[in-house]
Amino acid sequence: MTAVKMGSSIRPCLLLLALVVLVHGAARSRAANNRFPDDFLFGAATAAYQVEGGWNEDGKGENIWDHMLHEHPDYSKDHQNGDVADDSYHRYKEDVRILKEMGMNHYRFSISWARIMPTGEANNINQAGIDYYNNLINELLDNGILPVVTMYHWDLPQWLQDLGGWTNPIMADYFEDYARVLYENFGDRVKWWITFNEPLSFVSGYAHAGPFTQAPAISKPGVGDYLATHHLLIAHARAYHLYDEQYRTKQQGKVTITLNTDWHEPLTNSTEDIAAADRARQFSFGMFAHPIFSTEGDYPAIVRELVDKKSKAEGRTRSRLPVFSKEMVEYIRGTYDYFGLNYYSSKLVTSGVTGENPSRERDAEVVISIDPSWPSSPVTSWLQVVPWGFRKLITWVHENYNAPAILITENGYSDDGSLEDTDRINYFKSHFTELLKAVYEDGANVIGHTAWSVIDNMEWTSGYTEKFGVYYVNFTDPARPRIPKASSQFLKEIIQTREIPQD
């Protein structure tokens, strides 16, 4: 009896002890998965046209956004432009100060091609523009902040657009000349380069015209945007190989491209919808990523197949999507040192036909929708809060493109500018949580996160109606004061503790 009694009392104790160990083990596991790696980089981003202002100061040339919004102010929701914007051309030290206040490791900004080469040509260098970016880079380094520099964030010199812009193959030559000027003047201090930001976005400027479209607002869907895609991929490779052959040994930097996409989730679990979601990914993301990051190179097979088939049915003598030679496929393939990835939202996908005939949308044979239960930005129609899509996209890139080092180069939320921006805090918190799941559970090599944006700015054809900053900017005040929002303190605490706060 005694032995039985002892066993009866011991078993509950052992069960309780096991439960305590399990709970504490789970807590330790959550704590570990809630912590960013020690070498994880935190940063914030802007783009030249969106923040600099000084649109024609000190020898700067006109770019396609200057031109479009001066000629067509109605193309912007509030009829505003980037002539002054945040006035960062004069107030860049304030931007650096607030980055330092938050403890940011890096600042991703873009260089205005027309500010340092007014016509886009290498025979016309504007020293005042060179001086401005030297001053900005030095200010960042003096404050312990790494410059992450985007060469092209949508603002092509208008002189080059007059030659046809990205639909003209000569642009690869001009872009290589531009990259050389950047490496020569800034490469001794800039170690993180991005050739292009979001080509999916800016090539649409050669597909659609009219209000709320990308510059240069040319309506040649399914042709102009494919030509631009083809030529920018070659231009990217030219800039990469130039660095690799002439500058890497001495400057020891990294070069890549930044790509964007929504995560495309099948509307249902049907085989047809799963295939449709993959087509949506390939036509929006793969046609830029596959030539550079895949083992095979070249455009994705499904993109090549569908565009070629439709071009032939239309009676064309050649595909609307140009063909790379075998030599060019090899030249472009592998031209990266890390993967720049932008994510904001997700979409649902099923098979169907939408879009103009011809157009990239119609070629993909998909219908895009959203789940009405997803929370949405109050001011940005395309931005639904879908943090699990962030994890799925990161993991998809990891699994499909040879497990690259991934730097999140943009991720953020828009609202009306409230200083108590709880929704933005929740957006970042939920997305950080999913990012760490991708790291710890899926094995993705994510090396850093870049918040869009450090300050409210000129959001392209949305003007000043959408606020993405973690600092508020009063655009009616000539001083353009930078005022911290609650989200700036939230990011500061995460950077300091390297952990996501648990409620």
C-alpha positions in Angstrom: 0.0 0.0 0.0 2.8 2.4 1.0 4.6 1.9 -2.3 1.3 2.5 -4.2 0.7 5.7 -2.2 4.2 7.0 -2.9 3.8 6.3 -6.6 0.5 8.0 -6.6 1.9 11.1 -5.1 5.1 11.1 -7.1 3.4 10.8 -10.5 1.4 14.1 -10.1 4.6 15.9 -9.0 6.5 14.5 -12.0 3.7 15.7 -14.2 3.7 19.1 -12.7 7.5 19.3 -13.0 7.3 18.2 -16.6 4.6 20.9 -17.2 6.8 23.6 -15.6 9.8 22.5 -17.7 7.7 22.5 -20.8 6.2 25.9 -20.1 9.6 27.4 -19.3 11.1 25.7 -22.4 8.4 27.2 -24.6 8.9 30.6 -23.0 12.6 30.4 -23.7 11.9 29.3 -27.3 9.5 32.2 -27.8 12.1 34.6 -26.3 14.7 33.2 -28.7 12.4 33.5 -31.7 11.4 37.0 -30.6 15.0 38.3 -30.6 16.8 39.6 -33.7 20.3 38.3 -34.4 23.0 40.4 -33.0 24.3 41.4 -36.4 20.8 42.2 -37.8 20.6 45.6 -39.4 17.9 48.2 -38.8 17.4 51.1 -41.1 15.0 53.5 -42.7 14.6 54.7 -46.3 13.7 57.6 -48.6 14.0 58.4 -52.3 15.5 61.6 -53.9 12.4 62.9 -55.6 10.3 62.3 -52.6 12.3 64.2 -50.0 15.0 66.4 -51.5 13.2 69.3 -53.2 15.6 71.8 -54.7 14.3 70.5 -58.0 16.3 73.0 -60.2 18.9 74.3 -57.7 22.6 74.4 -58.2 22.6 73.0 -61.7 20.3 70.0 -61.3 18.6 68.9 -64.5 14.9 68.1 -65.1 13.8 64.5 -64.5 10.7 62.7 -65.7 8.8 63.3 -62.5 9.6 67.1 -62.6 8.4 67.1 -66.2 5.2 65.1 -65.8 3.9 66.8 -62.7 4.7 70.3 -64.0 3.0 69.5 -67.3 0.1 67.6 -65.7 -0.5 68.7 -62.1 -3.8 66.8 -62.3 -1.8 63.5 -62.5 -1.3 63.9 -58.7 -4.2 63.4 -56.3 -3.6 66.8 -54.6 -2.1 68.5 -57.6 1.2 68.8 -55.8 4.8 67.9 -56.8 8.3 67.3 -55.4 9.7 70.8 -56.1 10.3 71.3 -52.3 9.0 68.1 -50.7 10.8 67.7 -47.3 13.6 70.1 -48.4 16.2 67.4 -47.5 18.5 69.1 -50.0 19.0 71.8 -47.4 17.9 69.8 -44.3 19.7 66.5 -44.7 21.5 66.9 -41.3 18.1 66.9 -39.6 17.3 63.6 -41.3 20.6 62.1 -40.1 20.0 63.4 -36.6 16.6 61.6 -36.3 18.1 58.5 -37.7 20.8 58.6 -35.1 18.2 59.3 -32.4 16.4 56.1 -33.3 19.7 54.2 -33.3 19.4 53.2 -37.0 22.2 51.2 -38.4 21.7 52.2 -42.0 20.0 54.8 -44.2 18.8 53.8 -47.6 18.5 56.8 -49.9 18.7 57.3 -53.6 20.8 59.6 -55.8 19.1 61.9 -58.3 20.8 61.1 -61.6 19.8 64.5 -62.9 21.4 66.3 -59.9 24.8 65.0 -60.6 24.5 64.5 -64.4 21.8 67.1 -65.6 21.3 65.5 -69.0 22.2 62.0 -67.9 25.4 62.1 -69.9 28.9 61.6 -68.5 30.3 64.7 -70.3 28.2 66.9 -68.1 29.0 66.5 -64.4 27.4 68.8 -61.9 29.9 69.3 -59.1 27.3 70.8 -56.7 25.4 67.6 -56.9 28.5 65.5 -56.2 29.2 67.8 -53.2 25.6 67.3 -51.8 25.9 63.5 -51.8 29.4 63.6 -50.4 28.2 65.8 -47.6 25.2 63.5 -46.9 27.4 60.3 -47.0 30.0 61.9 -44.7 27.4 63.1 -42.3 26.0 59.6 -42.1 29.3 58.0 -41.5 30.3 60.6 -38.9 27.2 59.5 -37.0 27.8 55.8 -37.3 25.2 55.1 -40.0 25.8 53.0 -43.1 24.8 54.6 -46.4 22.8 52.1 -48.5 22.6 53.9 -51.9 20.0 53.3 -54.7 21.3 54.5 -58.0 17.9 54.7 -59.7 14.6 55.3 -57.8 12.4 56.2 -60.8 13.7 59.7 -61.6 15.2 59.4 -65.1 16.8 62.6 -66.5 14.2 64.0 -69.0 16.9 64.4 -71.7 17.3 60.6 -71.7 13.5 60.1 -71.8 13.4 62.3 -74.9 15.5 59.6 -76.5 12.9 56.9 -75.6 13.9 56.3 -72.0 14.0 52.7 -70.9 12.5 51.5 -74.2 15.8 52.4 -75.9 18.6 49.8 -75.6 21.2 52.7 -75.5 20.0 53.3 -71.9 22.3 50.4 -70.7 25.3 52.4 -72.0 24.1 55.6 -70.2 23.4 53.7 -67.0 26.9 52.1 -67.0 28.4 55.6 -67.4 26.3 56.8 -64.5 27.3 53.9 -62.3 30.9 54.6 -63.0 30.5 58.2 -61.8 28.9 56.9 -58.6 31.6 54.4 -57.9 34.4 56.9 -58.7 33.0 59.6 -56.4 31.4 57.7 -53.6 32.6 54.1 -53.7 35.4 54.6 -51.2 32.7 55.1 -48.5 29.5 53.5 -49.9 29.7 49.7 -49.5 26.0 48.8 -50.2 24.7 49.6 -53.7 21.3 49.0 -55.3 21.0 49.5 -59.0 17.2 49.9 -59.4 14.3 50.2 -57.0 11.1 48.3 -57.9 11.4 47.9 -61.6 7.9 46.4 -61.6 6.6 49.8 -60.5 8.5 52.1 -62.8 8.2 50.1 -66.0 4.5 50.6 -65.7 5.2 54.2 -66.8 5.7 52.8 -70.3 2.3 51.0 -70.1 -0.2 53.5 -68.8 -0.8 57.2 -69.2 -3.1 59.6 -67.4 -3.8 60.6 -63.8 -2.2 58.6 -61.0 0.2 56.7 -63.3 4.0 56.4 -63.2 6.2 58.8 -65.1 6.8 59.1 -68.0 3.1 58.1 -68.5 3.3 56.5 -71.9 0.5 54.2 -72.9 2.1 51.2 -74.6 0.9 48.2 -72.4 2.4 44.8 -73.1 5.1 46.4 -75.3 6.7 49.4 -73.7 6.8 47.9 -70.2 8.4 44.7 -71.6 11.0 46.7 -73.6 11.8 48.7 -70.4 12.1 45.4 -68.4 14.5 44.0 -70.9 16.8 47.0 -71.1 17.0 47.7 -67.4 18.0 44.1 -66.7 20.9 44.5 -69.1 21.7 47.9 -67.5 21.7 46.3 -64.1 24.1 43.6 -65.2 26.4 46.2 -66.8 26.6 48.2 -63.6 27.3 45.0 -61.6 30.0 43.7 -63.9 31.6 47.2 -64.0 31.9 47.1 -60.2 33.1 43.5 -60.2 35.8 44.1 -62.8 37.1 47.6 -61.9 36.1 48.5 -58.3 35.3 45.5 -56.1 38.9 44.6 -55.2 39.7 48.1 -54.0 36.3 49.2 -52.6 35.0 45.9 -51.2 31.4 46.7 -51.5 28.2 44.9 -52.5 25.8 45.4 -55.5 22.3 44.2 -56.0 18.8 45.2 -57.2 15.7 45.8 -55.1 12.5 44.0 -56.2 9.0 44.3 -55.0 5.8 42.3 -55.1 2.7 41.6 -53.2 2.5 38.0 -51.9 0.1 36.2 -54.3 -2.0 33.7 -52.4 -4.3 31.2 -54.2 -8.0 32.1 -53.8 -8.7 28.5 -53.1 -6.7 25.3 -52.7 -7.6 24.2 -56.2 -4.9 23.2 -58.6 -6.0 25.9 -61.0 -5.8 28.7 -58.4 -2.4 27.4 -57.1 -1.1 27.6 -60.7 -2.7 31.1 -61.2 -0.9 32.4 -58.0 2.4 31.1 -59.3 1.8 32.9 -62.7 1.0 36.1 -60.8 4.3 35.8 -59.0 6.3 35.1 -62.1 4.8 38.0 -64.1 5.2 40.5 -61.3 8.4 39.3 -59.6 9.9 36.3 -61.4 10.4 38.2 -64.7 12.9 40.4 -62.8 14.2 37.9 -60.2 14.6 34.9 -62.4 17.1 36.3 -64.9 19.4 37.5 -62.0 18.9 35.2 -59.0 17.9 31.8 -60.4 20.2 28.9 -61.3 18.9 28.9 -64.9 18.7 32.6 -65.6 16.5 34.1 -68.3 12.8 34.9 -68.0 10.6 32.4 -66.2 9.4 29.7 -68.6 5.7 30.4 -68.1 6.2 34.1 -68.9 8.1 33.3 -72.1 5.5 30.7 -73.1 2.4 32.9 -72.6 3.8 36.1 -74.1 5.2 34.3 -77.1 2.0 32.4 -77.7 -0.2 35.5 -77.5 2.2 37.6 -79.6 2.0 35.0 -82.4 -1.8 34.9 -82.1 -1.9 38.7 -82.6 -0.1 38.3 -85.9 3.2 39.8 -84.7 6.5 38.8 -86.4 8.3 38.7 -83.0 7.3 38.3 -79.3 6.4 41.5 -77.5 8.9 40.3 -74.8 12.4 40.6 -76.3 14.6 37.5 -76.2 18.0 37.3 -74.5 20.8 35.6 -76.4 22.5 32.7 -74.6 25.5 35.0 -73.9 23.2 37.6 -72.4 21.4 35.1 -70.2 24.8 34.1 -68.7 25.9 37.8 -68.5 22.9 38.7 -66.3 22.6 35.5 -64.3 24.3 35.8 -60.8 24.7 39.6 -60.9 24.0 40.1 -57.2 25.7 40.1 -53.8 22.5 40.1 -51.7 18.7 40.3 -52.4 16.9 43.6 -51.9 13.2 42.9 -51.1 10.3 45.3 -50.7 7.0 44.1 -49.2 3.8 45.9 -48.2 0.8 43.8 -48.8 -0.8 40.6 -50.3 -3.4 39.7 -52.8 -5.7 36.7 -53.7 -5.4 35.1 -57.1 -7.6 33.0 -59.4 -7.5 32.3 -63.1 -9.2 34.7 -65.5 -8.7 37.4 -68.0 -8.3 41.1 -67.1 -6.5 44.1 -68.5 -6.1 45.7 -71.8 -5.3 43.7 -74.9 -2.3 43.4 -75.0 -1.0 44.0 -71.5 1.1 42.2 -68.9 -2.0 41.8 -66.8 -3.8 40.0 -69.6 -0.8 37.9 -70.5 -0.7 36.5 -67.0 -4.3 35.2 -67.2 -5.1 35.9 -63.5 -7.7 37.8 -61.6 -6.5 39.7 -58.5 -8.6 40.4 -55.4 -8.4 40.9 -51.7 -10.0 39.4 -48.6 -12.4 42.0 -47.3 -11.6 40.9 -43.7 -8.0 42.1 -44.1 -7.4 45.4 -42.3 -6.6 48.2 -44.8 -4.8 51.5 -44.7 -7.3 54.3 -44.3 -5.6 56.3 -47.2 -3.9 53.7 -49.5 -6.3 51.5 -51.3 -3.7 48.8 -52.3 -2.3 48.4 -48.8 -3.9 45.6 -46.8 -2.3 44.4 -43.6 -1.3 40.8 -44.3 1.8 40.0 -42.2 1.7 36.2 -42.9 2.2 37.1 -46.6 5.5 38.7 -45.6 6.8 35.5 -44.2 5.5 33.5 -47.2 7.3 35.9 -49.6 10.6 35.8 -47.7 10.5 32.0 -47.5 9.5 31.7 -51.2 12.5 33.9 -52.2 14.7 31.8 -49.9 13.6 28.5 -51.4 13.5 29.6 -55.1 16.6 31.7 -55.4 19.4 29.8 -53.8 19.0 31.0 -50.2 20.4 34.5 -50.7 21.2 37.0 -48.0 18.0 39.1 -47.9 17.9 42.8 -46.9 14.3 44.0 -46.5 14.8 47.4 -48.3 11.2 48.7 -47.8 8.3 47.8 -45.5 5.8 50.2 -44.0 2.3 51.5 -43.4 0.4 54.6 -44.5 -2.1 56.7 -42.6 -3.3 60.3 -42.3 -0.3 61.5 -40.3 -1.4 60.9 -36.7 1.4 61.3 -34.1 -0.2 58.5 -32.1 0.1 56.0 -35.0 -0.9 52.8 -33.2 -1.8 51.1 -36.5 1.7 51.6 -37.9 3.2 50.2 -34.6 0.9 47.1 -34.9 1.9 46.8 -38.6 5.6 46.8 -37.8 5.2 44.5 -34.8 3.2 41.9 -36.7 5.6 42.0 -39.7 8.7 41.7 -37.5 7.1 38.7 -35.9 6.6 37.0 -39.2 10.0 38.0 -40.4 11.6 36.2 -37.4 9.4 33.1 -38.1 10.9 33.1 -41.6 14.4 33.3 -40.0 14.1 30.8 -37.2 11.5 28.4 -38.5 12.0 28.5 -42.3 15.8 29.1 -42.3 15.7 32.3 -44.4 18.9 34.5 -44.2 17.3 37.9 -43.5 20.1 40.3 -42.6 18.2 43.5 -42.0 15.0 45.5 -42.2 14.5 49.0 -43.7 11.4 50.9 -42.7 9.6 53.0 -45.2 9.9 55.8 -44.4 11.9 57.8 -41.9 9.8 60.9 -42.7 6.5 61.7 -44.3 7.2 62.6 -47.9 5.9 63.2 -51.4 4.2 59.9 -52.3 4.5 60.2 -56.1 1.0 60.7 -57.7 -0.6 60.4 -54.3 1.1 63.7 -53.4 1.0 64.4 -49.7 -2.3 62.6 -49.1 -0.5 59.4 -47.7 1.9 59.5 -44.8 4.4 56.6 -44.4 6.9 58.4 -42.1 7.7 57.5 -38.5 8.4 61.3 -38.2 5.6 63.7 -39.1 6.5 66.6 -41.5 4.3 69.7 -41.7 4.4 70.5 -45.4 2.7 73.9 -45.0 5.5 75.1 -42.7 8.5 76.4 -44.7 10.8 75.0 -42.0 9.5 71.5 -42.7 9.9 70.4 -39.0 10.4 66.7 -38.3 8.1 65.6 -35.4 8.4 62.1 -33.9 5.5 59.8 -34.0 4.9 57.0 -31.5 6.2 54.5 -34.0 9.6 56.2 -34.0 9.9 55.4 -30.3 8.7 51.9 -30.9 11.4 51.3 -33.5 14.0 52.9 -31.2 13.1 50.4 -28.4 13.3 47.4 -30.7 16.7 48.5 -31.9 17.9 49.0 -28.4 16.6 45.7 -27.0 16.8 43.8 -30.3 13.5 42.2 -29.3 9.9 42.6 -30.2 8.0 43.7 -27.1 5.5 41.2 -25.8 2.1 42.4 -24.6 
